[in-house]
């Protein structure tokens, strides 16, 4: 069976789909999976060894110039390429109007969440078959249940494998994954500096990087304050992923690279303040979540309404570097 998987974004959502792909390929040896993904995350989807082909789309970019001739030509090119593949079915694992629109390009039967389970109910109107998947539980488990319903097997949720696990560290580097979009998810720069100092004192090498000017400011501050911090320049995601996969461990906020570190099987400390780890947190064989103990957490808000603009938000005040270092001491004594 040849299937087209539609799960375009975000990075965390793409990585959350890896365990479902890994299990489906193990349960169904006849299965061939191609993946339709946003162009920014092509290198992430290609990390999974079981995916035959990764096909980029550019919905985020197309939206900015949907009437341009170049945009229409790109969309037509994707549509033609998908129709040449003659898939047996299309699995829309995202459940959005945009993903359902893309799924239709292949002109093959589409399956996904039913109208009670899907994120945007109009998406289910184009599915040949919808599956009831309880909304409760982690996104990774919901996706695994969906794959099982589509491909005809019962997922074993007591077992977990991302398909990316690596054996042993290749360096003493510990990645400090500070970059994220929501202000409420950003750990204070001072806490990162305290953590970096603690890592250096333990003979470990803190590594920081950045993807935009805001993140660059934080990375530069950490590197300037703590001799021994390695500040990597902005680089391709695939190159960064390769180095991350060989690290000793990682500490990160709720961001895509933290999910990737967990998927690699690295010892990973995930810091959750405004979001809910039980729904969208990273999973891995050596992942520990440190959640805010503030009464207002998790608020699920992009910006803080209690202490807007404060250097240290209420939820972050309970998440000091000492808690993180205590976790690190358990895997890097």
C-alpha positions as a printed Julia matrix, in Angstrom:
333×3 Matrix{Float64}:
   0.0    0.0     0.0
   1.29   3.45   -0.92
   0.0    6.3     1.25
   0.46  10.04    1.23
   0.76  11.56    4.71
  -0.34  15.18    5.07
   1.12  16.81    8.19
   2.62  20.1     7.14
   3.55  21.99   10.31
   4.66  22.99   12.9
   8.04  21.42   13.7
   6.7   19.96   16.93
   3.65  18.52   15.15
   5.87  16.96   12.5
   8.09  15.34   15.14
   5.04  14.18   17.08
   4.07  12.15   14.01
   7.31  10.13   13.94
   6.19   7.47   16.46
   3.02   6.83   14.43
   5.04   6.44   11.23
   7.52   4.12   12.96
   4.77   1.89   14.36
   2.76   1.83   11.11
   5.77   0.67    9.1
   6.47  -2.06   11.67
   2.84  -3.26   11.74
   2.35  -3.01    7.98
   5.52  -4.11    6.14
   3.73  -3.53    2.83
   3.27   0.17    3.61
   5.06   2.93    1.69
   4.75   6.45    3.06
   5.39   9.76    1.29
   5.06  12.94    3.34
   3.62  16.31    2.34
   5.17  18.96    4.6
   5.74  22.7     4.77
   8.98  23.66    3.03
  10.52  24.92    6.29
  10.33  21.43    7.79
  11.39  19.27    4.84
  14.74  18.51    6.49
  12.94  17.46    9.67
  10.61  15.01    7.89
  13.59  13.59    5.99
  15.19  12.59    9.3
  12.76   9.68    9.57
  14.43   6.72    7.85
  11.13   5.05    6.92
   9.73   7.86    4.77
  10.25   7.2     1.07
   9.78  10.74   -0.25
   9.21  14.17    1.28
   7.21  16.58   -0.85
   7.4   20.29    0.06
   4.5   22.72    0.0
   4.61  26.41    0.85
   1.2   27.34    2.21
   2.67  29.99    4.5
   4.4   31.66    1.58
   1.56  31.07   -0.89
  -0.88  32.94    1.35
   1.14  36.12    0.92
   0.85  36.06   -2.86
  -1.96  33.69   -3.78
  -2.79  35.65   -6.96
   0.76  35.71   -8.29
   1.51  33.65  -11.38
   4.53  32.06   -9.65
   2.35  30.94   -6.73
  -0.27  29.39   -9.01
   2.48  27.64  -10.96
   3.95  26.14   -7.77
   0.56  24.9    -6.61
  -0.12  23.35  -10.02
   3.29  21.67   -9.93
   2.58  20.05   -6.57
  -0.84  18.94   -7.77
   0.6   17.31  -10.9
   3.36  15.56   -8.97
   0.91  14.05   -6.49
  -1.45  12.79   -9.16
   1.38  11.0   -10.94
   2.05   8.89   -7.82
  -1.31   7.0    -7.79
  -1.55   6.64   -4.02
  -3.9    4.09   -2.51
  -5.03   6.62    0.07
  -4.22   9.98    1.61
  -4.0   10.36    5.39
  -4.68  13.87    6.64
  -3.18  13.68   10.12
  -3.46  17.44   10.66
  -7.21  17.93   10.44
  -7.21  21.53    9.23
  -8.97  23.16    6.3
  -5.59  23.86    4.7
  -4.42  20.24    5.08
  -7.7   18.91    3.65
  -7.27  21.26    0.68
  -3.78  19.89    0.08
  -4.95  16.3     0.53
  -7.41  16.72   -2.32
  -4.57  17.43   -4.75
  -3.82  13.7    -5.03
  -7.38  12.83   -6.13
  -7.36   9.71   -3.99
  -9.59   8.66   -1.04
  -8.77  10.74    2.03
  -8.97   9.51    5.62
  -8.59  11.44    8.85
 -10.3   12.4    12.09
 -14.09  12.47   11.99
 -16.05  15.67   12.61
 -16.13  15.08   16.38
 -12.39  14.52   16.58
 -10.89  16.85   13.97
  -9.4   20.25   14.81
 -11.42  22.13   12.16
 -14.68  20.32   11.4
 -15.06  21.48    7.75
 -11.92  19.49    6.94
 -13.78  16.24    7.64
 -16.31  16.98    4.88
 -13.83  15.95    2.19
 -12.79  12.67    3.85
 -13.92   9.37    2.39
 -13.66   7.93    5.89
 -13.39   9.68    9.24
 -12.27   8.04   12.47
 -13.4    8.81   16.0
 -10.33   9.47   18.14
 -10.85  10.74   21.68
  -9.71  14.31   22.13
  -8.25  13.52   25.54
  -4.64  12.47   25.76
  -1.35  13.44   24.23
  -1.14  14.5    20.58
   1.36  11.72   19.89
  -1.03   9.06   21.18
  -3.97  10.52   19.24
  -1.94  10.39   16.05
  -0.89   6.8    16.72
  -4.53   5.83   17.24
  -5.47   7.52   13.98
  -2.78   5.63   12.07
  -3.93   2.38   13.63
  -7.53   3.02   12.61
  -6.54   3.9     9.05
  -4.08   1.05    8.49
  -5.9   -1.63   10.47
  -3.96  -2.39   13.65
  -4.18  -1.65   17.36
  -1.36   0.69   18.5
   0.66  -0.47   21.49
   0.82   2.7    23.56
   2.91   0.96   26.21
   5.75   0.91   23.69
   7.36   4.01   22.22
   9.85   4.54   19.42
  10.34   7.67   17.37
  12.51   5.98   14.77
  15.34   8.47   15.41
  16.85   7.09   18.62
  20.65   7.25   18.69
  23.05   5.21   20.8
  25.15   7.13   23.28
  26.48  10.69   23.26
  29.17  11.76   20.84
  30.2   14.87   22.76
  29.94  16.69   26.09
  27.72  19.36   24.57
  24.41  20.29   26.15
  22.15  22.33   23.91
  20.29  25.23   25.5
  17.19  25.53   23.32
  15.88  28.93   24.35
  14.17  30.07   21.14
  10.38  30.06   20.91
   7.62  32.23   19.52
   5.45  32.87   22.59
   6.8   35.35   25.15
   5.22  33.27   27.93
   7.25  30.23   26.9
  10.6   32.04   27.03
  12.68  31.22   30.08
  14.43  34.36   31.45
  17.89  35.08   30.06
  19.27  35.26   33.58
  18.12  31.71   34.24
  19.87  30.49   31.08
  23.06  32.2    32.24
  22.84  30.54   35.66
  22.26  27.18   33.96
  25.21  27.66   31.61
  27.49  28.44   34.56
  26.31  25.28   36.32
  26.98  23.17   33.24
  30.5   24.54   32.8
  31.21  23.81   36.46
  30.22  20.2    35.76
  32.61  19.89   32.84
  29.88  20.12   30.21
  29.8   22.42   27.18
  26.71  24.62   26.82
  25.71  25.27   23.2
  23.39  28.03   22.06
  22.13  28.99   18.64
  19.5   31.24   17.12
  17.04  31.55   14.26
  16.15  35.25   14.38
  17.4   38.55   15.85
  15.44  38.15   19.1
  16.97  34.74   19.71
  20.4   36.05   18.68
  20.24  38.67   21.45
  19.59  35.97   24.05
  22.29  33.65   22.68
  24.84  36.47   22.62
  24.01  37.42   26.21
  24.52  33.86   27.43
  27.79  33.46   25.53
  29.1   36.84   26.74
  28.31  36.08   30.38
  29.72  32.55   30.54
  33.15  31.68   29.1
  33.01  28.23   27.55
  29.59  28.62   25.92
  29.6   27.71   22.23
  27.44  30.03   20.12
  26.61  28.41   16.81
  25.69  30.71   13.95
  22.31  30.42   12.27
  22.48  27.32   10.12
  20.41  24.86    8.12
  18.02  22.79   10.17
  19.47  19.51    8.91
  23.0   20.52    9.92
  21.83  21.65   13.35
  19.86  18.42   13.82
  22.95  16.33   13.09
  24.96  18.09   15.78
  22.08  18.01   18.24
  21.72  14.26   17.74
  25.33  13.74   18.87
  25.06  15.88   22.02
  25.19  14.75   25.63
  21.78  16.23   26.3
  19.5   19.24   25.92
  17.48  21.72   27.95
  14.72  23.52   26.14
  11.46  25.36   26.35
   8.34  24.28   24.46
   9.89  24.55   21.0
  10.5   22.3    18.01
  14.16  21.57   18.73
  13.3   20.35   22.23
  10.89  17.84   20.7
  13.63  16.8    18.29
  16.13  16.27   21.1
  13.61  14.03   22.87
  12.93  12.12   19.64
  16.65  11.42   19.3
  16.51   9.8    22.74
  18.82  12.41   24.28
  18.51  13.17   27.98
  16.23  16.18   27.67
  14.85  18.59   30.25
  11.77  20.36   28.9
  10.61  23.59   30.55
   6.86  24.2    30.41
   5.32  27.38   31.73
   2.25  28.47   29.76
   1.56  25.29   27.78
   0.4   21.81   28.81
   3.03  19.04   28.62
   0.4   16.33   28.96
  -1.11  17.39   25.64
   1.82  18.52   23.53
   4.97  17.91   25.54
   8.0   16.02   24.22
   8.25  12.28   24.58
  11.47  10.29   24.63
  13.24   7.54   26.48
  15.11  10.06   28.66
  12.84  13.1    28.78
  11.92  14.96   31.95
   9.45  17.83   32.11
   9.78  20.66   34.59
   6.48  22.52   34.75
   5.74  25.81   36.4
   4.3   25.57   39.92
   2.62  28.97   39.7
  -1.11  29.04   40.41
  -1.77  30.67   37.04
   0.05  28.01   35.03
  -0.55  26.71   32.48
  -2.48  29.69   31.13
  -2.18  28.7    27.43
  -1.75  32.37   26.6
   0.85  33.84   24.25
   1.36  36.88   26.5
   1.11  37.22   30.28
  -1.92  39.14   31.53
  -0.75  39.27   35.15
   2.76  40.64   34.73
   2.97  41.91   31.13
   6.44  43.0    30.11
   8.12  41.77   33.3
  11.66  40.39   33.03
  10.56  37.31   35.0
   6.96  36.23   34.63
   5.02  34.72   37.52
   5.15  31.24   35.96
   8.92  31.4    35.5
   9.65  32.4    39.09
   9.14  28.77   40.18
  11.47  27.39   37.5
  15.0   28.29   38.56
  18.22  26.88   37.16
  18.7   24.85   40.34
  15.71  22.63   39.41
  17.19  22.0    35.98
  20.67  21.26   37.3
  19.23  18.76   39.77
  17.71  16.91   36.82
  20.95  17.06   34.85
  22.88  15.64   37.81
  20.82  12.47   37.47
  22.13  11.77   33.97
  25.44  13.63   33.97
  26.9   13.24   37.48
